[in-house]
């Protein structure tokens, strides 16, 4: 998880917990499992609460916000995992519950099922996890390199399915391969830069000694 993703993670959780009353006041949660601050629970709220209650019972205590936050992880990706270790696809899946901050009406905008259970885009994304995975992979690829480099790798590695310039339509395994290839190239470039800088620093130190 990048620094930007980390900040976004906490912004979205704070938005959700604040909206639903999932925070502590006077030693107790502001709002319990019976309903939300804004009306009846949806199936998603109920499922998150069930998981949170199981986590709390294992610790022999009442539900606290941390239980609800981790329950969202479990509900979204099938197991508890530190958010710092999320893959892009896992983070995108959690954001289907929490909302992704894109302006309403924008392509790919999700209100989040815990904030707006009737948001059609969120419902579609939740029911089709491939959509969320694809969005995360395409975003990772787009951020990793200019299109010319993406196009070169796609032409070389995905000849059967790639129809330029629409790399976004590649099968998921091939999108993962393109992203892995781009990251590998970046790592090699960084290593080359570091290897080139080492002799220069050593030479500079020798000159300083003389």
N, C-alpha and C positions, 0 to 999 in steps of 0.2 A: 504494500500500500504506500502510495506516494504521500508527501506532506500535504498536497492539495486534497487528496482523497481523505486523509485523516481529518482535516478540518471540515470537509463536507460531511463526513460520517457524523461528527459531533453536532454539526448544525442541524442535520436531519433528525437525529435522535432527540435533540432538545426541542425541535419543533413538534415532534410526535408526543413526547412525554408531557410537554406543556399543554398541548391541545387536549390530551386525554386525561390529564390530572394524574399522570404516572410519576409523581414526585412526592417527596416527603414534606409534611408540615406537622409540627408538634409531635414528632415521633411516629407518624403513621402516613400511609399513602392517602393522598387527597381523594382519590376515587378508586373504588373497589371493582370487583368483577361483574357486578350485577348489570351495569350499563356504563356508557361513556358519558362524559360531561355533556356531550352534544346529542344524546339520544340513545336508542337501543343499540346493543352490541351487534356487530356482524359476525359471521362465522369466523372471520379472521381474528377479530378481537377475542372471541371465545377460545379459539385454539391457542393463541399466545398466552392467555391467562391459564389455561390448563397446564401448559408446559411450565410456566412460571411457578405455579403451585407445586408441581412435582419437584422442581429445583429447590424451592423453599423447604418442602417437607424433608428433603435429604439433609438439609442443614438444621432441621428441627426449629424452624422459626417462621414468622409471617413473611409474606411476599414483600420484597423491596424492589426499587427501580432496577437494580442490577439484574434481578431475576427476570424481569420483563424484557430488558434489553437483550439478554442472552437467549431468552425464549424466542425472540424475533429471529436470531441467528438460526436456531434449531428449526424453527418453522419454515424459514426461507431456504436453507441449504441442506437440511436433513441431519445436521449434527452441530454441536457447539464448537466454535472455533474462535480464537481471538480475532477481532476485526483487523488487527495488524497483519495477520497472515491470510487475509482474503485474497483470492484471485480476482481479476477484474469481473469475471462472470458472477462470482459469488457476491461481490459488492453490488453489482447491478441487480441481482435477485433481491437482496435486502431492500434496495431502493424502490422496488416495486411496492413494498409495504410502506415505505417512509416518504416516497416522493423524490424526484430527482432534480428539482429546482429549475427545470426549463420553464420558460414562460408559458402560461396556459394558451393553447392553440398552436404552439410551436410543434414541429415534427418531432416525435419521440417524447413529448412532454408527458410526465406521469404525476398525477396528484398524490398517489400513494393510497393503498387500500385501507390503511389504518386511519388516514385522514379523510378520505372520501371513498367509502366502499362501493359507490355507484359509478366511479370514474371508469369509463369504458376502456380507455387505453391501458389503465392498470389491470383491469380484469383480463383483457386479451394477453397482456404481457405475462401475467401470473399463470394463466392456463397454458401458455405456450412458452416454456422456459427457453426454447431455442431462439426466440426473438430477443430475449435479454442477453443470451450468450453471444449472439451475432452482433448485437449493438456494442457490447463490451469489446469484442475482438476487433471490430472495424474501427472503433475509437482508439484502441491501442495501436493499431497499424497506422492510422492517420497521424497520430502524435509521434510515431517513431521515425518517420522519414518522409521526404518529399515524394510526390506521386511518381516521378521518373524512376526512382529506386524501387518503389513498390511494384510498378509496372514491369520492371526488369525481372524481379524475382518471380512475380506471378507468371510471366511468359516462360521463364525457365523451369519452374517447379510445378506449374499447374496447367500444362498445355492442353489437357483434355477438356477442362471445364472453364478455363479463363477466356472470356470474351471482352477484350479491352474496350473501354477503360473500367468496366464494372467489376472490380475485384470484390466489391461488397457482396456479390451474389455467389461467390465460391462456396462449396460445401464447408461445413464447420471444420472438419479435420484439416482441410487445405488452408483455411484462414489461420488456424493455429500454427500450421507450418510456416506460413508467410511471416507471422509475427515472430516466431522463434528464429527464423533466418535473419530478420532485421535486427533483433536483439543481439544475435551472435555477431553480426557485422559491427554493431556499435561497440561491443566488448573488445573485438579485435582492434578496432580503431583506437580505443582508449588505451589498450595495452601498448600499441605502437607509439602513441604520443608519450606515454610514461617511459617507455624504453629509450626514446629519443631524448627525453629531458634528463635522464640519469647521467649520461656521459657529459652533457653540458654543465650540469651542476658540479660534477667531479672536477672538470677542467677549471671552472670558475674558482673552486676552493683551492686548487693547486696554485693558480695565479695569485690568490690572496695570500697564500703562505709565503710566496716569494716577494 
